[in-house]
Amino acid sequence: MDKAPDQIKRVTVYASSSNGLAEVYYQAAARLGTILGRAGLKVVYGGGGVGLMRAMADAALAEGAHVHGVIPEFLNTVEHGHQDLPRLEVVKDMRERKQRMLEGSDAVISLPGGSGTLEE
């Protein structure tokens, strides 16, 4: 992704769905969401309504960002898809989730997470 900062319009964010992390991680995720939202960027992420995912998404939404969540059917009950998004796309599986999250993105940011975040 060789794009200058002024060419970046859509950012994919990978992040943990855990609610058991140190508070500093949630603060950092929220700060990222605030920065992305204030920059007027579109944000796409894993669609979870918990953990670092939610902290980042809520902060981006609060700044007026368009936030698009992509969550596979089987995780929609575990990660509880974020219900306050302008767009929550429920897909068949992880392969489709990864593909949809990257389509049209100009940059990728990865916040702390577990093996799922690393794999994505």
Biopython code that builds the backbone (N, CA, C, O; Angstrom):
import numpy as np
from Bio.PDB.StructureBuilder import StructureBuilder

atoms = [
    (1, "MET", "N", (0.845, -1.171, 0.000)),
    (1, "MET", "CA", (0.000, 0.000, 0.000)),
    (1, "MET", "C", (0.891, 1.235, 0.000)),
    (1, "MET", "O", (1.184, 1.809, 1.049)),
    (2, "ASP", "N", (1.307, 1.623, -1.171)),
    (2, "ASP", "CA", (2.182, 2.780, -1.318)),
    (2, "ASP", "C", (1.370, 4.024, -1.627)),
    (2, "ASP", "O", (1.292, 4.455, -2.777)),
    (3, "LYS", "N", (0.772, 4.591, -0.608)),
    (3, "LYS", "CA", (-0.043, 5.786, -0.792)),
    (3, "LYS", "C", (0.441, 6.872, 0.151)),
    (3, "LYS", "O", (0.816, 6.607, 1.293)),
    (4, "ALA", "N", (0.426, 8.088, -0.347)),
    (4, "ALA", "CA", (0.755, 9.236, 0.486)),
    (4, "ALA", "C", (-0.386, 9.461, 1.472)),
    (4, "ALA", "O", (-1.531, 9.109, 1.186)),
    (5, "PRO", "N", (-0.083, 10.044, 2.628)),
    (5, "PRO", "CA", (-1.139, 10.261, 3.627)),
    (5, "PRO", "C", (-2.378, 10.977, 3.090)),
    (5, "PRO", "O", (-3.491, 10.681, 3.524)),
    (6, "ASP", "N", (-2.207, 11.903, 2.164)),
    (6, "ASP", "CA", (-3.368, 12.624, 1.639)),
    (6, "ASP", "C", (-4.192, 11.781, 0.669)),
    (6, "ASP", "O", (-5.281, 12.194, 0.269)),
    (7, "GLN", "N", (-3.695, 10.619, 0.289)),
    (7, "GLN", "CA", (-4.431, 9.710, -0.588)),
    (7, "GLN", "C", (-5.187, 8.643, 0.203)),
    (7, "GLN", "O", (-5.947, 7.870, -0.379)),
    (8, "ILE", "N", (-4.993, 8.591, 1.496)),
    (8, "ILE", "CA", (-5.642, 7.580, 2.327)),
    (8, "ILE", "C", (-7.042, 8.052, 2.682)),
    (8, "ILE", "O", (-7.227, 9.106, 3.290)),
    (9, "LYS", "N", (-8.026, 7.245, 2.288)),
    (9, "LYS", "CA", (-9.436, 7.569, 2.532)),
    (9, "LYS", "C", (-10.134, 6.529, 3.400)),
    (9, "LYS", "O", (-11.073, 6.851, 4.128)),
    (10, "ARG", "N", (-9.674, 5.281, 3.321)),
    (10, "ARG", "CA", (-10.317, 4.177, 4.053)),
    (10, "ARG", "C", (-9.237, 3.358, 4.749)),
    (10, "ARG", "O", (-8.253, 2.952, 4.130)),
    (11, "VAL", "N", (-9.433, 3.123, 6.029)),
    (11, "VAL", "CA", (-8.456, 2.417, 6.853)),
    (11, "VAL", "C", (-9.096, 1.184, 7.470)),
    (11, "VAL", "O", (-10.186, 1.254, 8.036)),
    (12, "THR", "N", (-8.400, 0.042, 7.353)),
    (12, "THR", "CA", (-8.820, -1.185, 8.016)),
    (12, "THR", "C", (-8.098, -1.258, 9.357)),
    (12, "THR", "O", (-6.887, -1.052, 9.427)),
    (13, "VAL", "N", (-8.845, -1.553, 10.421)),
    (13, "VAL", "CA", (-8.255, -1.684, 11.757)),
    (13, "VAL", "C", (-8.538, -3.082, 12.289)),
    (13, "VAL", "O", (-9.688, -3.516, 12.352)),
    (14, "TYR", "N", (-7.474, -3.779, 12.669)),
    (14, "TYR", "CA", (-7.586, -5.069, 13.344)),
    (14, "TYR", "C", (-7.374, -4.826, 14.829)),
    (14, "TYR", "O", (-6.482, -4.069, 15.212)),
    (15, "ALA", "N", (-8.194, -5.467, 15.678)),
    (15, "ALA", "CA", (-8.088, -5.240, 17.115)),
    (15, "ALA", "C", (-8.727, -6.382, 17.901)),
    (15, "ALA", "O", (-9.517, -7.163, 17.370)),
    (16, "SER", "N", (-8.369, -6.454, 19.153)),
    (16, "SER", "CA", (-8.865, -7.474, 20.066)),
    (16, "SER", "C", (-10.343, -7.279, 20.403)),
    (16, "SER", "O", (-10.849, -6.158, 20.438)),
    (17, "SER", "N", (-11.014, -8.395, 20.647)),
    (17, "SER", "CA", (-12.397, -8.349, 21.132)),
    (17, "SER", "C", (-12.461, -8.621, 22.634)),
    (17, "SER", "O", (-13.547, -8.771, 23.194)),
    (18, "SER", "N", (-11.305, -8.685, 23.280)),
    (18, "SER", "CA", (-11.255, -9.005, 24.706)),
    (18, "SER", "C", (-11.665, -7.828, 25.579)),
    (18, "SER", "O", (-11.312, -6.681, 25.306)),
    (19, "ASN", "N", (-12.414, -8.131, 26.633)),
    (19, "ASN", "CA", (-12.744, -7.130, 27.644)),
    (19, "ASN", "C", (-11.856, -7.260, 28.870)),
    (19, "ASN", "O", (-12.120, -6.628, 29.893)),
    (20, "GLY", "N", (-10.802, -8.075, 28.782)),
    (20, "GLY", "CA", (-9.966, -8.337, 29.947)),
    (20, "GLY", "C", (-8.574, -7.743, 29.877)),
    (20, "GLY", "O", (-7.656, -8.268, 30.506)),
    (21, "LEU", "N", (-8.389, -6.671, 29.136)),
    (21, "LEU", "CA", (-7.066, -6.061, 28.987)),
    (21, "LEU", "C", (-6.898, -4.890, 29.949)),
    (21, "LEU", "O", (-7.863, -4.430, 30.560)),
    (22, "ALA", "N", (-5.677, -4.421, 30.074)),
    (22, "ALA", "CA", (-5.401, -3.240, 30.894)),
    (22, "ALA", "C", (-6.068, -2.010, 30.255)),
    (22, "ALA", "O", (-6.154, -1.907, 29.031)),
    (23, "GLU", "N", (-6.525, -1.106, 31.080)),
    (23, "GLU", "CA", (-7.253, 0.082, 30.623)),
    (23, "GLU", "C", (-6.476, 0.899, 29.585)),
    (23, "GLU", "O", (-7.076, 1.517, 28.706)),
    (24, "VAL", "N", (-5.173, 0.902, 29.684)),
    (24, "VAL", "CA", (-4.361, 1.688, 28.752)),
    (24, "VAL", "C", (-4.600, 1.263, 27.300)),
    (24, "VAL", "O", (-4.506, 2.095, 26.398)),
    (25, "TYR", "N", (-4.903, -0.006, 27.061)),
    (25, "TYR", "CA", (-5.160, -0.485, 25.704)),
    (25, "TYR", "C", (-6.480, 0.057, 25.150)),
    (25, "TYR", "O", (-6.568, 0.386, 23.967)),
    (26, "TYR", "N", (-7.496, 0.150, 25.997)),
    (26, "TYR", "CA", (-8.776, 0.700, 25.563)),
    (26, "TYR", "C", (-8.646, 2.193, 25.285)),
    (26, "TYR", "O", (-9.256, 2.715, 24.352)),
    (27, "GLN", "N", (-7.851, 2.872, 26.097)),
    (27, "GLN", "CA", (-7.607, 4.292, 25.881)),
    (27, "GLN", "C", (-6.891, 4.525, 24.553)),
    (27, "GLN", "O", (-7.230, 5.449, 23.813)),
    (28, "ALA", "N", (-5.905, 3.686, 24.255)),
    (28, "ALA", "CA", (-5.174, 3.811, 22.990)),
    (28, "ALA", "C", (-6.097, 3.531, 21.800)),
    (28, "ALA", "O", (-6.029, 4.226, 20.786)),
    (29, "ALA", "N", (-6.950, 2.526, 21.921)),
    (29, "ALA", "CA", (-7.887, 2.204, 20.840)),
    (29, "ALA", "C", (-8.856, 3.360, 20.610)),
    (29, "ALA", "O", (-9.155, 3.709, 19.468)),
    (30, "ALA", "N", (-9.343, 3.950, 21.695)),
    (30, "ALA", "CA", (-10.246, 5.093, 21.578)),
    (30, "ALA", "C", (-9.528, 6.281, 20.951)),
    (30, "ALA", "O", (-10.100, 6.987, 20.121)),
    (31, "ARG", "N", (-8.300, 6.500, 21.338)),
    (31, "ARG", "CA", (-7.520, 7.601, 20.751)),
    (31, "ARG", "C", (-7.353, 7.403, 19.248)),
    (31, "ARG", "O", (-7.472, 8.357, 18.479)),
    (32, "LEU", "N", (-7.081, 6.178, 18.831)),
    (32, "LEU", "CA", (-6.969, 5.896, 17.405)),
    (32, "LEU", "C", (-8.285, 6.215, 16.702)),
    (32, "LEU", "O", (-8.286, 6.867, 15.658)),
    (33, "GLY", "N", (-9.403, 5.762, 17.263)),
    (33, "GLY", "CA", (-10.703, 6.062, 16.666)),
    (33, "GLY", "C", (-10.957, 7.551, 16.547)),
    (33, "GLY", "O", (-11.488, 8.016, 15.539)),
    (34, "THR", "N", (-10.582, 8.298, 17.568)),
    (34, "THR", "CA", (-10.733, 9.757, 17.552)),
    (34, "THR", "C", (-9.906, 10.365, 16.424)),
    (34, "THR", "O", (-10.396, 11.212, 15.678)),
    (35, "ILE", "N", (-8.667, 9.937, 16.302)),
    (35, "ILE", "CA", (-7.778, 10.462, 15.257)),
    (35, "ILE", "C", (-8.327, 10.144, 13.867)),
    (35, "ILE", "O", (-8.359, 11.013, 12.996)),
    (36, "LEU", "N", (-8.757, 8.908, 13.661)),
    (36, "LEU", "CA", (-9.293, 8.523, 12.353)),
    (36, "LEU", "C", (-10.560, 9.308, 12.026)),
    (36, "LEU", "O", (-10.744, 9.768, 10.900)),
    (37, "GLY", "N", (-11.423, 9.454, 13.018)),
    (37, "GLY", "CA", (-12.656, 10.201, 12.806)),
    (37, "GLY", "C", (-12.412, 11.662, 12.500)),
    (37, "GLY", "O", (-13.028, 12.217, 11.590)),
    (38, "ARG", "N", (-11.525, 12.289, 13.243)),
    (38, "ARG", "CA", (-11.216, 13.708, 13.009)),
    (38, "ARG", "C", (-10.546, 13.932, 11.663)),
    (38, "ARG", "O", (-10.660, 15.005, 11.070)),
    (39, "ALA", "N", (-9.846, 12.910, 11.187)),
    (39, "ALA", "CA", (-9.192, 13.006, 9.874)),
    (39, "ALA", "C", (-10.190, 12.804, 8.732)),
    (39, "ALA", "O", (-9.836, 12.963, 7.564)),
    (40, "GLY", "N", (-11.428, 12.456, 9.064)),
    (40, "GLY", "CA", (-12.453, 12.267, 8.047)),
    (40, "GLY", "C", (-12.310, 10.973, 7.266)),
    (40, "GLY", "O", (-12.785, 10.865, 6.136)),
    (41, "LEU", "N", (-11.656, 9.996, 7.869)),
    (41, "LEU", "CA", (-11.423, 8.736, 7.181)),
    (41, "LEU", "C", (-12.580, 7.763, 7.397)),
    (41, "LEU", "O", (-13.251, 7.797, 8.429)),
    (42, "LYS", "N", (-12.801, 6.904, 6.417)),
    (42, "LYS", "CA", (-13.728, 5.789, 6.581)),
    (42, "LYS", "C", (-12.964, 4.686, 7.305)),
    (42, "LYS", "O", (-11.781, 4.463, 7.044)),
    (43, "VAL", "N", (-13.641, 4.006, 8.205)),
    (43, "VAL", "CA", (-13.000, 2.964, 9.002)),
    (43, "VAL", "C", (-13.747, 1.649, 8.788)),
    (43, "VAL", "O", (-14.976, 1.602, 8.840)),
    (44, "VAL", "N", (-12.984, 0.586, 8.546)),
    (44, "VAL", "CA", (-13.568, -0.748, 8.481)),
    (44, "VAL", "C", (-12.834, -1.606, 9.503)),
    (44, "VAL", "O", (-11.611, -1.531, 9.619)),
    (45, "TYR", "N", (-13.576, -2.415, 10.238)),
    (45, "TYR", "CA", (-12.970, -3.244, 11.279)),
    (45, "TYR", "C", (-13.810, -4.491, 11.452)),
    (45, "TYR", "O", (-14.794, -4.677, 10.736)),
    (46, "GLY", "N", (-13.444, -5.347, 12.386)),
    (46, "GLY", "CA", (-14.068, -6.645, 12.570)),
    (46, "GLY", "C", (-15.502, -6.662, 13.046)),
    (46, "GLY", "O", (-16.083, -7.741, 13.164)),
    (47, "GLY", "N", (-16.098, -5.518, 13.325)),
    (47, "GLY", "CA", (-17.523, -5.434, 13.620)),
    (47, "GLY", "C", (-17.947, -5.759, 15.036)),
    (47, "GLY", "O", (-19.131, -5.663, 15.359)),
    (48, "GLY", "N", (-16.999, -6.146, 15.901)),
    (48, "GLY", "CA", (-17.343, -6.512, 17.265)),
    (48, "GLY", "C", (-17.818, -5.332, 18.100)),
    (48, "GLY", "O", (-17.370, -4.200, 17.919)),
    (49, "GLY", "N", (-18.730, -5.620, 19.013)),
    (49, "GLY", "CA", (-19.244, -4.603, 19.920)),
    (49, "GLY", "C", (-18.627, -4.706, 21.298)),
    (49, "GLY", "O", (-19.207, -4.238, 22.278)),
    (50, "VAL", "N", (-17.442, -5.322, 21.382)),
    (50, "VAL", "CA", (-16.742, -5.506, 22.654)),
    (50, "VAL", "C", (-15.250, -5.243, 22.452)),
    (50, "VAL", "O", (-14.761, -5.158, 21.326)),
    (51, "GLY", "N", (-14.548, -5.118, 23.567)),
    (51, "GLY", "CA", (-13.099, -5.021, 23.535)),
    (51, "GLY", "C", (-12.554, -3.770, 22.870)),
    (51, "GLY", "O", (-13.209, -2.728, 22.812)),
    (52, "LEU", "N", (-11.319, -3.910, 22.365)),
    (52, "LEU", "CA", (-10.663, -2.792, 21.692)),
    (52, "LEU", "C", (-11.429, -2.405, 20.437)),
    (52, "LEU", "O", (-11.431, -1.243, 20.029)),
    (53, "MET", "N", (-12.081, -3.396, 19.828)),
    (53, "MET", "CA", (-12.888, -3.105, 18.639)),
    (53, "MET", "C", (-13.929, -2.032, 18.954)),
    (53, "MET", "O", (-14.049, -1.038, 18.238)),
    (54, "ARG", "N", (-14.668, -2.245, 20.021)),
    (54, "ARG", "CA", (-15.730, -1.290, 20.367)),
    (54, "ARG", "C", (-15.156, 0.058, 20.775)),
    (54, "ARG", "O", (-15.690, 1.095, 20.381)),
    (55, "ALA", "N", (-14.082, 0.066, 21.554)),
    (55, "ALA", "CA", (-13.490, 1.331, 21.994)),
    (55, "ALA", "C", (-13.089, 2.177, 20.791)),
    (55, "ALA", "O", (-13.354, 3.379, 20.757)),
    (56, "MET", "N", (-12.452, 1.552, 19.805)),
    (56, "MET", "CA", (-12.023, 2.271, 18.614)),
    (56, "MET", "C", (-13.233, 2.745, 17.809)),
    (56, "MET", "O", (-13.298, 3.905, 17.400)),
    (57, "ALA", "N", (-14.188, 1.844, 17.584)),
    (57, "ALA", "CA", (-15.359, 2.184, 16.769)),
    (57, "ALA", "C", (-16.192, 3.291, 17.410)),
    (57, "ALA", "O", (-16.609, 4.223, 16.722)),
    (58, "ASP", "N", (-16.437, 3.203, 18.712)),
    (58, "ASP", "CA", (-17.241, 4.222, 19.391)),
    (58, "ASP", "C", (-16.598, 5.605, 19.283)),
    (58, "ASP", "O", (-17.288, 6.598, 19.052)),
    (59, "ALA", "N", (-15.281, 5.666, 19.448)),
    (59, "ALA", "CA", (-14.585, 6.951, 19.378)),
    (59, "ALA", "C", (-14.622, 7.506, 17.950)),
    (59, "ALA", "O", (-14.803, 8.708, 17.755)),
    (60, "ALA", "N", (-14.453, 6.639, 16.959)),
    (60, "ALA", "CA", (-14.518, 7.085, 15.564)),
    (60, "ALA", "C", (-15.919, 7.602, 15.236)),
    (60, "ALA", "O", (-16.070, 8.642, 14.594)),
    (61, "LEU", "N", (-16.938, 6.870, 15.680)),
    (61, "LEU", "CA", (-18.319, 7.295, 15.453)),
    (61, "LEU", "C", (-18.597, 8.645, 16.109)),
    (61, "LEU", "O", (-19.286, 9.488, 15.533)),
    (62, "ALA", "N", (-18.062, 8.849, 17.312)),
    (62, "ALA", "CA", (-18.278, 10.097, 18.039)),
    (62, "ALA", "C", (-17.696, 11.297, 17.288)),
    (62, "ALA", "O", (-18.131, 12.433, 17.474)),
    (63, "GLU", "N", (-16.709, 11.022, 16.439)),
    (63, "GLU", "CA", (-16.087, 12.087, 15.639)),
    (63, "GLU", "C", (-16.692, 12.187, 14.244)),
    (63, "GLU", "O", (-16.200, 12.937, 13.400)),
    (64, "GLY", "N", (-17.760, 11.431, 14.002)),
    (64, "GLY", "CA", (-18.463, 11.525, 12.738)),
    (64, "GLY", "C", (-17.953, 10.626, 11.631)),
    (64, "GLY", "O", (-18.353, 10.787, 10.478)),
    (65, "ALA", "N", (-17.080, 9.684, 11.951)),
    (65, "ALA", "CA", (-16.552, 8.776, 10.931)),
    (65, "ALA", "C", (-17.621, 7.795, 10.468)),
    (65, "ALA", "O", (-18.512, 7.420, 11.231)),
    (66, "HIS", "N", (-17.519, 7.389, 9.213)),
    (66, "HIS", "CA", (-18.331, 6.281, 8.727)),
    (66, "HIS", "C", (-17.587, 5.015, 9.121)),
    (66, "HIS", "O", (-16.469, 4.788, 8.658)),
    (67, "VAL", "N", (-18.186, 4.192, 9.964)),
    (67, "VAL", "CA", (-17.548, 2.969, 10.450)),
    (67, "VAL", "C", (-18.325, 1.774, 9.922)),
    (67, "VAL", "O", (-19.534, 1.655, 10.122)),
    (68, "HIS", "N", (-17.607, 0.901, 9.249)),
    (68, "HIS", "CA", (-18.181, -0.287, 8.622)),
    (68, "HIS", "C", (-17.616, -1.515, 9.333)),
    (68, "HIS", "O", (-16.406, -1.740, 9.316)),
    (69, "GLY", "N", (-18.473, -2.296, 9.949)),
    (69, "GLY", "CA", (-18.053, -3.522, 10.611)),
    (69, "GLY", "C", (-18.316, -4.728, 9.734)),
    (69, "GLY", "O", (-19.330, -4.794, 9.039)),
    (70, "VAL", "N", (-17.387, -5.691, 9.771)),
    (70, "VAL", "CA", (-17.535, -6.933, 9.014)),
    (70, "VAL", "C", (-17.329, -8.088, 9.995)),
    (70, "VAL", "O", (-16.232, -8.271, 10.523)),
    (71, "ILE", "N", (-18.371, -8.852, 10.231)),
    (71, "ILE", "CA", (-18.294, -9.919, 11.228)),
    (71, "ILE", "C", (-18.866, -11.220, 10.646)),
    (71, "ILE", "O", (-19.920, -11.206, 10.010)),
    (72, "PRO", "N", (-18.169, -12.340, 10.864)),
    (72, "PRO", "CA", (-18.725, -13.612, 10.382)),
    (72, "PRO", "C", (-19.895, -14.056, 11.266)),
    (72, "PRO", "O", (-19.975, -13.710, 12.445)),
    (73, "GLU", "N", (-20.783, -14.820, 10.669)),
    (73, "GLU", "CA", (-21.981, -15.284, 11.375)),
    (73, "GLU", "C", (-21.648, -15.907, 12.726)),
    (73, "GLU", "O", (-22.279, -15.584, 13.733)),
    (74, "PHE", "N", (-20.646, -16.810, 12.750)),
    (74, "PHE", "CA", (-20.364, -17.540, 13.985)),
    (74, "PHE", "C", (-19.807, -16.653, 15.090)),
    (74, "PHE", "O", (-19.922, -17.004, 16.265)),
    (75, "LEU", "N", (-19.208, -15.517, 14.751)),
    (75, "LEU", "CA", (-18.701, -14.604, 15.778)),
    (75, "LEU", "C", (-19.725, -13.552, 16.187)),
    (75, "LEU", "O", (-19.550, -12.876, 17.201)),
    (76, "ASN", "N", (-20.767, -13.412, 15.423)),
    (76, "ASN", "CA", (-21.754, -12.384, 15.718)),
    (76, "ASN", "C", (-22.385, -12.587, 17.092)),
    (76, "ASN", "O", (-22.789, -11.618, 17.735)),
    (77, "THR", "N", (-22.475, -13.824, 17.546)),
    (77, "THR", "CA", (-23.029, -14.075, 18.872)),
    (77, "THR", "C", (-21.959, -13.967, 19.955)),
    (77, "THR", "O", (-22.259, -13.577, 21.084)),
    (78, "VAL", "N", (-20.712, -14.308, 19.623)),
    (78, "VAL", "CA", (-19.626, -14.259, 20.610)),
    (78, "VAL", "C", (-19.136, -12.834, 20.819)),
    (78, "VAL", "O", (-19.034, -12.365, 21.953)),
    (79, "GLU", "N", (-18.832, -12.148, 19.723)),
    (79, "GLU", "CA", (-18.315, -10.783, 19.800)),
    (79, "GLU", "C", (-19.437, -9.758, 19.804)),
    (79, "GLU", "O", (-19.190, -8.558, 19.921)),
    (80, "HIS", "N", (-20.640, -10.224, 19.681)),
    (80, "HIS", "CA", (-21.803, -9.352, 19.688)),
    (80, "HIS", "C", (-21.585, -8.171, 18.746)),
    (80, "HIS", "O", (-21.094, -7.118, 19.153)),
    (81, "GLY", "N", (-21.951, -8.360, 17.504)),
    (81, "GLY", "CA", (-21.798, -7.306, 16.507)),
    (81, "GLY", "C", (-22.274, -5.962, 17.027)),
    (81, "GLY", "O", (-23.322, -5.867, 17.666)),
    (82, "HIS", "N", (-21.510, -4.942, 16.753)),
    (82, "HIS", "CA", (-21.784, -3.573, 17.212)),
    (82, "HIS", "C", (-23.072, -3.084, 16.553)),
    (82, "HIS", "O", (-23.130, -2.957, 15.330)),
    (83, "GLN", "N", (-24.080, -2.815, 17.333)),
    (83, "GLN", "CA", (-25.401, -2.459, 16.805)),
    (83, "GLN", "C", (-25.561, -0.980, 16.460)),
    (83, "GLN", "O", (-26.582, -0.596, 15.890)),
    (84, "ASP", "N", (-24.572, -0.136, 16.794)),
    (84, "ASP", "CA", (-24.693, 1.297, 16.547)),
    (84, "ASP", "C", (-23.938, 1.749, 15.299)),
    (84, "ASP", "O", (-23.751, 2.945, 15.080)),
    (85, "LEU", "N", (-23.510, 0.798, 14.492)),
    (85, "LEU", "CA", (-22.760, 1.138, 13.283)),
    (85, "LEU", "C", (-23.696, 1.529, 12.148)),
    (85, "LEU", "O", (-24.814, 1.021, 12.059)),
    (86, "PRO", "N", (-23.243, 2.429, 11.284)),
    (86, "PRO", "CA", (-24.042, 2.713, 10.098)),
    (86, "PRO", "C", (-24.127, 1.492, 9.173)),
    (86, "PRO", "O", (-25.078, 1.341, 8.406)),
    (87, "ARG", "N", (-23.099, 0.616, 9.263)),
    (87, "ARG", "CA", (-23.104, -0.591, 8.438)),
    (87, "ARG", "C", (-22.414, -1.731, 9.174)),
    (87, "ARG", "O", (-21.219, -1.662, 9.461)),
    (88, "LEU", "N", (-23.169, -2.772, 9.478)),
    (88, "LEU", "CA", (-22.624, -4.002, 10.044)),
    (88, "LEU", "C", (-22.927, -5.115, 9.049)),
    (88, "LEU", "O", (-24.078, -5.510, 8.862)),
    (89, "GLU", "N", (-21.889, -5.600, 8.428)),
    (89, "GLU", "CA", (-22.017, -6.630, 7.402)),
    (89, "GLU", "C", (-21.728, -7.992, 8.028)),
    (89, "GLU", "O", (-20.630, -8.219, 8.538)),
    (90, "VAL", "N", (-22.687, -8.883, 7.993)),
    (90, "VAL", "CA", (-22.509, -10.238, 8.509)),
    (90, "VAL", "C", (-22.188, -11.137, 7.313)),
    (90, "VAL", "O", (-22.970, -11.257, 6.370)),
    (91, "VAL", "N", (-21.006, -11.767, 7.384)),
    (91, "VAL", "CA", (-20.531, -12.598, 6.276)),
    (91, "VAL", "C", (-20.468, -14.055, 6.701)),
    (91, "VAL", "O", (-20.642, -14.382, 7.875)),
    (92, "LYS", "N", (-20.217, -14.924, 5.733)),
    (92, "LYS", "CA", (-20.248, -16.367, 5.959)),
    (92, "LYS", "C", (-19.131, -16.871, 6.868)),
    (92, "LYS", "O", (-19.386, -17.670, 7.769)),
    (93, "ASP", "N", (-17.896, -16.417, 6.646)),
    (93, "ASP", "CA", (-16.762, -16.986, 7.378)),
    (93, "ASP", "C", (-15.595, -15.999, 7.468)),
    (93, "ASP", "O", (-15.670, -14.879, 6.965)),
    (94, "MET", "N", (-14.517, -16.442, 8.120)),
    (94, "MET", "CA", (-13.346, -15.581, 8.322)),
    (94, "MET", "C", (-12.675, -15.202, 6.999)),
    (94, "MET", "O", (-12.192, -14.080, 6.846)),
    (95, "ARG", "N", (-12.646, -16.123, 6.058)),
    (95, "ARG", "CA", (-12.023, -15.831, 4.771)),
    (95, "ARG", "C", (-12.726, -14.654, 4.095)),
    (95, "ARG", "O", (-12.079, -13.741, 3.582)),
    (96, "GLU", "N", (-14.042, -14.689, 4.103)),
    (96, "GLU", "CA", (-14.810, -13.597, 3.496)),
    (96, "GLU", "C", (-14.648, -12.307, 4.294)),
    (96, "GLU", "O", (-14.596, -11.223, 3.714)),
    (97, "ARG", "N", (-14.568, -12.415, 5.606)),
    (97, "ARG", "CA", (-14.369, -11.236, 6.452)),
    (97, "ARG", "C", (-13.067, -10.538, 6.081)),
    (97, "ARG", "O", (-13.041, -9.327, 5.859)),
    (98, "LYS", "N", (-11.988, -11.311, 6.017)),
    (98, "LYS", "CA", (-10.688, -10.718, 5.684)),
    (98, "LYS", "C", (-10.719, -10.054, 4.313)),
    (98, "LYS", "O", (-10.205, -8.949, 4.135)),
    (99, "GLN", "N", (-11.318, -10.727, 3.360)),
    (99, "GLN", "CA", (-11.403, -10.182, 2.008)),
    (99, "GLN", "C", (-12.187, -8.870, 2.001)),
    (99, "GLN", "O", (-11.740, -7.882, 1.418)),
    (100, "ARG", "N", (-13.343, -8.859, 2.641)),
    (100, "ARG", "CA", (-14.203, -7.657, 2.662)),
    (100, "ARG", "C", (-13.555, -6.498, 3.411)),
    (100, "ARG", "O", (-13.714, -5.337, 3.034)),
    (101, "MET", "N", (-12.829, -6.820, 4.469)),
    (101, "MET", "CA", (-12.189, -5.752, 5.234)),
    (101, "MET", "C", (-11.093, -5.054, 4.434)),
    (101, "MET", "O", (-10.884, -3.850, 4.581)),
    (102, "LEU", "N", (-10.408, -5.792, 3.607)),
    (102, "LEU", "CA", (-9.296, -5.211, 2.845)),
    (102, "LEU", "C", (-9.727, -4.566, 1.529)),
    (102, "LEU", "O", (-9.014, -3.708, 1.009)),
    (103, "GLU", "N", (-10.855, -4.954, 0.992)),
    (103, "GLU", "CA", (-11.313, -4.394, -0.284)),
    (103, "GLU", "C", (-11.477, -2.885, -0.169)),
    (103, "GLU", "O", (-12.233, -2.392, 0.668)),
    (104, "GLY", "N", (-10.769, -2.170, -1.009)),
    (104, "GLY", "CA", (-10.900, -0.722, -1.047)),
    (104, "GLY", "C", (-10.169, 0.023, 0.048)),
    (104, "GLY", "O", (-10.244, 1.250, 0.103)),
    (105, "SER", "N", (-9.459, -0.680, 0.929)),
    (105, "SER", "CA", (-8.724, 0.000, 1.987)),
    (105, "SER", "C", (-7.385, 0.519, 1.461)),
    (105, "SER", "O", (-6.743, -0.107, 0.618)),
    (106, "ASP", "N", (-6.993, 1.653, 1.971)),
    (106, "ASP", "CA", (-5.742, 2.288, 1.574)),
    (106, "ASP", "C", (-4.638, 2.071, 2.597)),
    (106, "ASP", "O", (-3.460, 2.263, 2.294)),
    (107, "ALA", "N", (-5.016, 1.670, 3.813)),
    (107, "ALA", "CA", (-4.043, 1.470, 4.888)),
    (107, "ALA", "C", (-4.608, 0.474, 5.883)),
    (107, "ALA", "O", (-5.821, 0.283, 5.964)),
    (108, "VAL", "N", (-3.719, -0.162, 6.643)),
    (108, "VAL", "CA", (-4.106, -1.130, 7.664)),
    (108, "VAL", "C", (-3.387, -0.781, 8.954)),
    (108, "VAL", "O", (-2.192, -0.484, 8.953)),
    (109, "ILE", "N", (-4.130, -0.819, 10.060)),
    (109, "ILE", "CA", (-3.568, -0.604, 11.392)),
    (109, "ILE", "C", (-3.952, -1.805, 12.237)),
    (109, "ILE", "O", (-5.096, -2.257, 12.198)),
    (110, "SER", "N", (-3.004, -2.321, 12.996)),
    (110, "SER", "CA", (-3.286, -3.441, 13.879)),
    (110, "SER", "C", (-3.030, -3.013, 15.324)),
    (110, "SER", "O", (-1.919, -2.623, 15.682)),
    (111, "LEU", "N", (-4.061, -3.091, 16.131)),
    (111, "LEU", "CA", (-3.957, -2.854, 17.562)),
    (111, "LEU", "C", (-3.651, -4.185, 18.242)),
    (111, "LEU", "O", (-3.738, -5.232, 17.600)),
    (112, "PRO", "N", (-3.295, -4.168, 19.521)),
    (112, "PRO", "CA", (-3.036, -5.434, 20.212)),
    (112, "PRO", "C", (-4.235, -6.386, 20.114)),
    (112, "PRO", "O", (-5.394, -5.972, 20.127)),
    (113, "GLY", "N", (-3.909, -7.647, 20.019)),
    (113, "GLY", "CA", (-4.943, -8.666, 19.924)),
    (113, "GLY", "C", (-4.330, -10.037, 20.107)),
    (113, "GLY", "O", (-3.132, -10.164, 20.361)),
    (114, "GLY", "N", (-5.135, -11.037, 19.979)),
    (114, "GLY", "CA", (-4.681, -12.413, 20.143)),
    (114, "GLY", "C", (-4.324, -13.044, 18.816)),
    (114, "GLY", "O", (-3.949, -12.358, 17.864)),
    (115, "SER", "N", (-4.444, -14.339, 18.765)),
    (115, "SER", "CA", (-4.058, -15.078, 17.561)),
    (115, "SER", "C", (-4.915, -14.703, 16.353)),
    (115, "SER", "O", (-4.426, -14.729, 15.223)),
    (116, "GLY", "N", (-6.172, -14.357, 16.569)),
    (116, "GLY", "CA", (-7.034, -13.942, 15.456)),
    (116, "GLY", "C", (-6.548, -12.667, 14.801)),
    (116, "GLY", "O", (-6.530, -12.555, 13.575)),
    (117, "THR", "N", (-6.154, -11.706, 15.619)),
    (117, "THR", "CA", (-5.638, -10.437, 15.085)),
    (117, "THR", "C", (-4.338, -10.685, 14.338)),
    (117, "THR", "O", (-4.127, -10.141, 13.254)),
    (118, "LEU", "N", (-3.481, -11.491, 14.907)),
    (118, "LEU", "CA", (-2.203, -11.804, 14.261)),
    (118, "LEU", "C", (-2.428, -12.505, 12.930)),
    (118, "LEU", "O", (-1.770, -12.184, 11.940)),
    (119, "GLU", "N", (-3.341, -13.449, 12.897)),
    (119, "GLU", "CA", (-3.612, -14.201, 11.675)),
    (119, "GLU", "C", (-4.179, -13.288, 10.584)),
    (119, "GLU", "O", (-3.831, -13.435, 9.413)),
    (120, "GLU", "N", (-5.046, -12.354, 10.961)),
    (120, "GLU", "CA", (-5.637, -11.461, 9.974)),
    (120, "GLU", "C", (-4.588, -10.515, 9.433)),
    (120, "GLU", "O", (-4.891, -9.678, 8.583)),
]
sb = StructureBuilder()
sb.init_structure("model")
sb.init_model(0)
sb.init_chain("A")
sb.init_seg("    ")
for serial, (resi, resn, name, xyz) in enumerate(atoms, 1):
    if name == "N":
        sb.init_residue(resn, " ", resi, " ")
    sb.init_atom(name, np.array(xyz, "f"), 0.0, 1.0, " ", f" {name:<3s}", serial, name[0])
structure = sb.get_structure()
